[in-house]
């Protein structure tokens, strides 16, 4: 992604220099024509008007090109995230519908076979049935991670709680999800971004942090939705540019928060845990409703 953006910006800068040269030549042509006209040289007025029109057209093109170059990398980043979400949904459907159905059929066939096998083969068939059950459960878990369908029906808080329960159920980690305000009416893109950032942070923590405690806090503030993820693990040294230094998870978080115009801060040191703070600003249409949150009784 970043290589493509760099290539695009480099080409854009090259085209911008070419337009500047054209603009400078047109300006020189206009000045020379104006000088000849004021000296009463044999230059028709139509030539002067043509040069002036050319200068205006090229100048307008230069202004519009600068504007499009300014916003093009952000548009590409937004489009890339949308493509990633679509691909996650497609893979989730294939896992749930196709592979899930095949595994279910294999599970039923193994149970049918178990009832008809002699006693000395029952133990091997039991192992086969257990393996198929575990594989089917894993496929369903991966499908749910790729496409959290409960976001639309249950909301962000319930979806995060269900994800944390499922992900951390077999770990000794002590965790807490704090949310003292209603999170109804959140824009879909905001809920998805908050869910994905939490998902990535928890995954990184389980892989690298060796933490004992985890705290996830959601707050509905006047300026936006606040997300805080804190653990007491090993910590790390956050990179200035995560994508260039191989911290792909952190780079994905930054891309998601940038897509919504929010802010992301990562405070961590080796041996001192990690704290991630994200703020998702309200869209203009939701700002008035978000400024007066209802506290749960």
C-alpha positions as a Markdown table, in Angstrom:
| # | Residue | x | y | z |
|---|---|---|---|---|
| 1 | Unk | 0.0 | 0.0 | 0.0 |
| 2 | Unk | 2.7 | 2.5 | 1.0 |
| 3 | Unk | 4.8 | 1.8 | -2.0 |
| 4 | Unk | 1.9 | 2.4 | -4.2 |
| 5 | Unk | 1.2 | 5.7 | -2.4 |
| 6 | Unk | 4.8 | 6.8 | -2.8 |
| 7 | Unk | 4.8 | 5.9 | -6.5 |
| 8 | Unk | 1.5 | 7.9 | -7.0 |
| 9 | Unk | 2.8 | 10.9 | -5.1 |
| 10 | Unk | 6.1 | 10.8 | -7.1 |
| 11 | Unk | 4.2 | 10.8 | -10.4 |
| 12 | Unk | 1.9 | 13.5 | -9.2 |
| 13 | Unk | 4.9 | 15.7 | -8.2 |
| 14 | Unk | 6.4 | 15.1 | -11.6 |
| 15 | Unk | 3.2 | 16.2 | -13.4 |
| 16 | Unk | 3.0 | 19.2 | -11.1 |
| 17 | Unk | 6.5 | 20.3 | -12.1 |
| 18 | Unk | 5.5 | 20.0 | -15.8 |
| 19 | Unk | 2.4 | 22.1 | -15.3 |
| 20 | Unk | 4.5 | 24.8 | -13.5 |
| 21 | Unk | 6.8 | 24.9 | -16.5 |
| 22 | Unk | 3.9 | 25.3 | -18.8 |
| 23 | Unk | 2.4 | 28.0 | -16.6 |
| 24 | Unk | 5.7 | 29.9 | -16.6 |
| 25 | Unk | 6.0 | 29.7 | -20.4 |
| 26 | Unk | 2.4 | 31.0 | -20.8 |
| 27 | Unk | 3.1 | 33.8 | -18.4 |
| 28 | Unk | 6.3 | 34.8 | -20.3 |
| 29 | Unk | 4.3 | 34.7 | -23.5 |
| 30 | Unk | 1.7 | 36.9 | -22.1 |
| 31 | Unk | 4.2 | 39.4 | -20.8 |
| 32 | Unk | 6.0 | 39.5 | -24.2 |
| 33 | Unk | 2.8 | 39.9 | -26.1 |
| 34 | Unk | 1.7 | 42.7 | -23.7 |
| 35 | Unk | 5.0 | 44.5 | -24.2 |
| 36 | Unk | 4.7 | 44.3 | -27.9 |
| 37 | Unk | 1.2 | 45.5 | -27.8 |
| 38 | Unk | 2.1 | 48.6 | -25.6 |
| 39 | Unk | 4.9 | 49.4 | -28.1 |
| 40 | Unk | 2.4 | 49.4 | -30.9 |
| 41 | Unk | 4.1 | 46.5 | -32.6 |
| 42 | Unk | 2.0 | 44.7 | -35.3 |
| 43 | Unk | 0.3 | 42.3 | -32.9 |
| 44 | Unk | -3.4 | 41.6 | -33.1 |
| 45 | Unk | -5.5 | 42.0 | -30.0 |
| 46 | Unk | -6.9 | 38.5 | -30.5 |
| 47 | Unk | -3.4 | 37.0 | -29.8 |
| 48 | Unk | -3.2 | 38.8 | -26.5 |
| 49 | Unk | -6.7 | 37.6 | -25.5 |
| 50 | Unk | -5.8 | 34.1 | -26.6 |
| 51 | Unk | -2.7 | 34.1 | -24.4 |
| 52 | Unk | -4.7 | 35.4 | -21.5 |
| 53 | Unk | -7.3 | 32.7 | -21.9 |
| 54 | Unk | -4.6 | 30.0 | -22.1 |
| 55 | Unk | -3.0 | 31.4 | -18.9 |
| 56 | Unk | -6.3 | 31.2 | -17.0 |
| 57 | Unk | -7.1 | 27.7 | -18.2 |
| 58 | Unk | -3.6 | 26.4 | -17.3 |
| 59 | Unk | -3.8 | 28.1 | -13.9 |
| 60 | Unk | -7.2 | 26.6 | -13.1 |
| 61 | Unk | -5.9 | 23.2 | -14.1 |
| 62 | Unk | -2.9 | 23.7 | -11.8 |
| 63 | Unk | -5.1 | 24.6 | -8.8 |
| 64 | Unk | -7.4 | 21.7 | -9.4 |
| 65 | Unk | -4.5 | 19.3 | -9.7 |
| 66 | Unk | -2.9 | 20.4 | -6.5 |
| 67 | Unk | -6.3 | 19.8 | -4.7 |
| 68 | Unk | -6.7 | 16.3 | -6.1 |
| 69 | Unk | -3.1 | 15.4 | -5.3 |
| 70 | Unk | -3.6 | 16.5 | -1.7 |
| 71 | Unk | -6.6 | 14.2 | -1.1 |
| 72 | Unk | -5.7 | 11.3 | -3.3 |
| 73 | Unk | -3.5 | 9.3 | -0.9 |
| 74 | Unk | -6.3 | 9.5 | 1.8 |
| 75 | Unk | -8.9 | 8.4 | -0.7 |
| 76 | Unk | -6.7 | 5.4 | -1.6 |
| 77 | Unk | -6.2 | 4.5 | 2.0 |
| 78 | Unk | -10.0 | 4.7 | 2.6 |
| 79 | Unk | -10.6 | 2.5 | -0.4 |
| 80 | Unk | -8.0 | 0.0 | 0.7 |
| 81 | Unk | -9.7 | -0.4 | 4.1 |
| 82 | Unk | -13.1 | -0.9 | 2.5 |
| 83 | Unk | -11.6 | -3.5 | 0.2 |
| 84 | Unk | -10.1 | -5.3 | 3.2 |
| 85 | Unk | -13.5 | -5.3 | 5.0 |
| 86 | Unk | -15.2 | -6.7 | 1.9 |
| 87 | Unk | -12.6 | -9.4 | 1.6 |
| 88 | Unk | -13.1 | -10.3 | 5.3 |
| 89 | Unk | -16.8 | -10.6 | 4.8 |
| 90 | Unk | -16.4 | -12.8 | 1.7 |
| 91 | Unk | -13.9 | -15.1 | 3.5 |
| 92 | Unk | -16.3 | -15.3 | 6.5 |
| 93 | Unk | -19.2 | -16.3 | 4.3 |
| 94 | Unk | -17.1 | -19.0 | 2.5 |
| 95 | Unk | -15.9 | -20.4 | 5.8 |
| 96 | Unk | -19.3 | -20.4 | 7.4 |
| 97 | Unk | -21.4 | -21.6 | 4.4 |
| 98 | Unk | -19.0 | -23.8 | 2.4 |
| 99 | Unk | -16.3 | -25.2 | 4.7 |
| 100 | Unk | -18.7 | -25.2 | 7.7 |
| 101 | Unk | -21.3 | -27.3 | 5.8 |
| 102 | Unk | -18.6 | -29.8 | 4.6 |
| 103 | Unk | -17.3 | -30.2 | 8.1 |
| 104 | Unk | -20.8 | -30.7 | 9.5 |
| 105 | Unk | -21.5 | -33.3 | 6.9 |
| 106 | Unk | -18.2 | -35.1 | 7.7 |
| 107 | Unk | -19.1 | -34.9 | 11.4 |
| 108 | Unk | -22.5 | -36.6 | 10.8 |
| 109 | Unk | -20.9 | -39.3 | 8.6 |
| 110 | Unk | -18.3 | -40.0 | 11.3 |
| 111 | Unk | -21.1 | -40.4 | 14.0 |
| 112 | Unk | -23.0 | -42.7 | 11.6 |
| 113 | Unk | -19.8 | -44.7 | 11.1 |
| 114 | Unk | -19.1 | -44.9 | 14.8 |
| 115 | Unk | -22.4 | -46.6 | 15.5 |
| 116 | Unk | -21.6 | -49.4 | 13.1 |
| 117 | Unk | -17.9 | -50.0 | 13.7 |
| 118 | Unk | -16.7 | -52.9 | 15.9 |
| 119 | Unk | -15.6 | -52.2 | 19.4 |
| 120 | Unk | -11.9 | -52.3 | 18.7 |
| 121 | Unk | -12.2 | -49.3 | 16.3 |
| 122 | Unk | -14.5 | -47.2 | 18.5 |
| 123 | Unk | -11.6 | -45.3 | 20.1 |
| 124 | Unk | -10.1 | -44.2 | 16.7 |
| 125 | Unk | -13.5 | -43.1 | 15.5 |
| 126 | Unk | -14.1 | -41.1 | 18.7 |
| 127 | Unk | -10.8 | -39.3 | 18.1 |
| 128 | Unk | -12.0 | -38.5 | 14.6 |
| 129 | Unk | -15.3 | -37.2 | 15.8 |
| 130 | Unk | -13.6 | -35.0 | 18.4 |
| 131 | Unk | -11.1 | -33.6 | 15.8 |
| 132 | Unk | -14.0 | -32.7 | 13.5 |
| 133 | Unk | -15.9 | -31.0 | 16.3 |
| 134 | Unk | -12.8 | -28.9 | 17.2 |
| 135 | Unk | -12.2 | -28.0 | 13.6 |
| 136 | Unk | -15.8 | -27.0 | 13.1 |
| 137 | Unk | -15.6 | -24.8 | 16.2 |
| 138 | Unk | -12.4 | -23.2 | 15.0 |
| 139 | Unk | -13.9 | -22.4 | 11.6 |
| 140 | Unk | -16.9 | -20.8 | 13.3 |
| 141 | Unk | -14.6 | -18.7 | 15.5 |
| 142 | Unk | -12.5 | -17.5 | 12.6 |
| 143 | Unk | -15.6 | -16.7 | 10.6 |
| 144 | Unk | -16.9 | -14.6 | 13.5 |
| 145 | Unk | -13.6 | -12.8 | 13.8 |
| 146 | Unk | -13.5 | -12.0 | 10.1 |
| 147 | Unk | -17.1 | -10.8 | 10.1 |
| 148 | Unk | -18.5 | -9.8 | 13.5 |
| 149 | Unk | -22.2 | -10.1 | 12.5 |
| 150 | Unk | -23.3 | -9.2 | 16.0 |
| 151 | Unk | -22.2 | -5.6 | 15.6 |
| 152 | Unk | -25.3 | -4.7 | 13.7 |
| 153 | Unk | -27.7 | -6.6 | 16.0 |
| 154 | Unk | -26.1 | -6.4 | 19.5 |
| 155 | Unk | -24.1 | -3.2 | 19.2 |
| 156 | Unk | -20.4 | -2.4 | 20.0 |
| 157 | Unk | -20.3 | -3.1 | 23.7 |
| 158 | Unk | -22.0 | -6.5 | 23.6 |
| 159 | Unk | -19.9 | -7.5 | 20.5 |
| 160 | Unk | -16.7 | -6.6 | 22.3 |
| 161 | Unk | -17.7 | -8.4 | 25.4 |
| 162 | Unk | -18.6 | -11.5 | 23.4 |
| 163 | Unk | -15.3 | -11.3 | 21.6 |
| 164 | Unk | -13.3 | -10.9 | 24.8 |
| 165 | Unk | -15.1 | -13.8 | 26.5 |
| 166 | Unk | -14.4 | -16.1 | 23.6 |
| 167 | Unk | -10.8 | -15.0 | 23.0 |
| 168 | Unk | -9.7 | -15.0 | 26.6 |
| 169 | Unk | -11.8 | -17.8 | 28.1 |
| 170 | Unk | -8.8 | -20.3 | 28.2 |
| 171 | Unk | -6.2 | -17.8 | 29.4 |
| 172 | Unk | -5.3 | -16.8 | 33.0 |
| 173 | Unk | -5.7 | -13.1 | 32.1 |
| 174 | Unk | -8.0 | -10.9 | 34.2 |
| 175 | Unk | -9.9 | -8.5 | 32.0 |
| 176 | Unk | -12.5 | -5.9 | 32.3 |
| 177 | Unk | -14.7 | -4.0 | 29.8 |
| 178 | Unk | -15.9 | -0.6 | 31.2 |
| 179 | Unk | -18.8 | 1.2 | 29.5 |
| 180 | Unk | -21.0 | 3.4 | 31.6 |
| 181 | Unk | -23.0 | 5.0 | 28.8 |
| 182 | Unk | -25.2 | 3.9 | 26.0 |
| 183 | Unk | -23.5 | 3.4 | 22.7 |
| 184 | Unk | -26.7 | 3.2 | 20.6 |
| 185 | Unk | -26.7 | 5.1 | 17.3 |
| 186 | Unk | -23.0 | 4.8 | 16.5 |
| 187 | Unk | -22.2 | 5.1 | 12.8 |
| 188 | Unk | -21.3 | 1.7 | 11.4 |
| 189 | Unk | -17.8 | 2.7 | 10.3 |
| 190 | Unk | -17.0 | 3.9 | 13.8 |
| 191 | Unk | -18.2 | 0.7 | 15.5 |
| 192 | Unk | -16.3 | -1.4 | 13.0 |
| 193 | Unk | -13.1 | 0.6 | 13.5 |
| 194 | Unk | -13.4 | 0.5 | 17.3 |
| 195 | Unk | -14.0 | -3.3 | 17.2 |
| 196 | Unk | -11.1 | -4.0 | 14.8 |
| 197 | Unk | -8.6 | -1.8 | 16.8 |
| 198 | Unk | -9.6 | -3.6 | 20.0 |
| 199 | Unk | -9.4 | -7.0 | 18.3 |
| 200 | Unk | -5.9 | -6.2 | 16.9 |
| 201 | Unk | -4.7 | -4.9 | 20.3 |
| 202 | Unk | -5.9 | -7.9 | 22.2 |
| 203 | Unk | -4.3 | -10.3 | 19.6 |
| 204 | Unk | -0.9 | -8.5 | 19.9 |
| 205 | Unk | -1.2 | -8.6 | 23.7 |
| 206 | Unk | -1.8 | -12.4 | 23.7 |
| 207 | Unk | 1.1 | -13.0 | 21.3 |
| 208 | Unk | 3.8 | -10.8 | 22.8 |
| 209 | Unk | 2.9 | -9.0 | 26.1 |
| 210 | Unk | 2.5 | -11.9 | 28.6 |
| 211 | Unk | 0.1 | -9.6 | 30.5 |
| 212 | Unk | -1.8 | -10.5 | 33.7 |
| 213 | Unk | -4.5 | -7.8 | 33.5 |
| 214 | Unk | -6.3 | -6.0 | 30.6 |
| 215 | Unk | -8.7 | -3.1 | 30.8 |
| 216 | Unk | -10.8 | -1.9 | 27.8 |
| 217 | Unk | -12.8 | 1.3 | 28.4 |
| 218 | Unk | -15.4 | 2.9 | 26.1 |
| 219 | Unk | -16.6 | 6.5 | 26.7 |
| 220 | Unk | -19.1 | 8.6 | 24.9 |
| 221 | Unk | -17.5 | 12.1 | 25.0 |
| 222 | Unk | -18.8 | 15.4 | 23.5 |
| 223 | Unk | -16.0 | 15.4 | 21.0 |
| 224 | Unk | -16.3 | 11.7 | 20.0 |
| 225 | Unk | -16.1 | 8.1 | 21.1 |
| 226 | Unk | -13.1 | 7.3 | 23.3 |
| 227 | Unk | -11.5 | 3.9 | 23.4 |
| 228 | Unk | -8.8 | 3.0 | 25.9 |
| 229 | Unk | -6.9 | -0.4 | 25.9 |
| 230 | Unk | -4.4 | -0.9 | 28.8 |
| 231 | Unk | -2.4 | -3.9 | 29.9 |
| 232 | Unk | 0.4 | -4.6 | 32.3 |
| 233 | Unk | 2.5 | -6.8 | 29.9 |
| 234 | Unk | 6.1 | -6.6 | 28.7 |
| 235 | Unk | 5.5 | -3.4 | 26.7 |
| 236 | Unk | 7.5 | -2.4 | 23.6 |
| 237 | Unk | 9.0 | 0.6 | 21.9 |
| 238 | Unk | 6.4 | 2.2 | 19.6 |
| 239 | Unk | 7.7 | 3.0 | 16.2 |
| 240 | Unk | 7.3 | 6.5 | 14.7 |
| 241 | Unk | 6.3 | 4.9 | 11.4 |
| 242 | Unk | 4.9 | 1.4 | 12.2 |
| 243 | Unk | 4.5 | 0.3 | 8.6 |
| 244 | Unk | 8.1 | 0.9 | 7.7 |
| 245 | Unk | 9.4 | -0.8 | 10.9 |
| 246 | Unk | 7.3 | -4.0 | 10.6 |
| 247 | Unk | 4.6 | -3.2 | 13.2 |
| 248 | Unk | 1.8 | -4.1 | 10.9 |
| 249 | Unk | -0.9 | -4.3 | 13.6 |
| 250 | Unk | -0.1 | -0.7 | 14.8 |
| 251 | Unk | -0.1 | 0.4 | 11.2 |
| 252 | Unk | -3.5 | -1.0 | 10.6 |
| 253 | Unk | -4.9 | 0.8 | 13.7 |
| 254 | Unk | -3.5 | 4.1 | 12.5 |
| 255 | Unk | -5.0 | 3.6 | 9.1 |
| 256 | Unk | -8.5 | 2.9 | 10.6 |
| 257 | Unk | -8.4 | 5.9 | 12.9 |
| 258 | Unk | -7.0 | 8.2 | 10.1 |
| 259 | Unk | -9.9 | 7.1 | 7.9 |
| 260 | Unk | -12.4 | 8.6 | 10.4 |
| 261 | Unk | -10.3 | 11.7 | 11.1 |
| 262 | Unk | -9.5 | 10.6 | 14.6 |
| 263 | Unk | -6.4 | 10.4 | 16.8 |
| 264 | Unk | -4.4 | 7.4 | 18.1 |
| 265 | Unk | -1.7 | 7.5 | 20.8 |
| 266 | Unk | 0.3 | 4.5 | 22.0 |
| 267 | Unk | 2.2 | 4.8 | 25.3 |
| 268 | Unk | 4.5 | 1.9 | 26.1 |
| 269 | Unk | 7.9 | 1.1 | 27.4 |
| 270 | Unk | 9.7 | -2.2 | 27.7 |
| 271 | Unk | 8.6 | -3.8 | 31.0 |
| 272 | Unk | 6.0 | -1.1 | 31.7 |
| 273 | Unk | 2.9 | -2.3 | 29.8 |
| 274 | Unk | 1.0 | -0.7 | 27.0 |
| 275 | Unk | -1.8 | 1.9 | 26.8 |
| 276 | Unk | -3.6 | 2.7 | 23.6 |
| 277 | Unk | -5.9 | 5.7 | 23.4 |
| 278 | Unk | -8.2 | 6.2 | 20.3 |
| 279 | Unk | -10.7 | 9.0 | 19.7 |
| 280 | Unk | -13.2 | 8.7 | 17.0 |
| 281 | Unk | -14.8 | 12.2 | 16.3 |
| 282 | Unk | -18.6 | 12.4 | 15.8 |
| 283 | Unk | -19.9 | 13.0 | 12.3 |
| 284 | Unk | -21.7 | 16.3 | 12.0 |
| 285 | Unk | -25.2 | 14.7 | 11.9 |
| 286 | Unk | -24.4 | 12.7 | 15.1 |
| 287 | Unk | -22.7 | 15.5 | 17.1 |
| 288 | Unk | -25.9 | 17.0 | 18.6 |
| 289 | Unk | -27.1 | 13.5 | 19.8 |
| 290 | Unk | -23.7 | 12.5 | 21.1 |
| 291 | Unk | -23.2 | 15.7 | 23.2 |
| 292 | Unk | -26.0 | 14.6 | 25.6 |
| 293 | Unk | -25.4 | 10.9 | 26.4 |
| 294 | Unk | -27.7 | 9.0 | 28.6 |
| 295 | Unk | -26.2 | 7.2 | 31.5 |
| 296 | Unk | -27.4 | 3.7 | 32.3 |
| 297 | Unk | -29.2 | 3.5 | 35.6 |
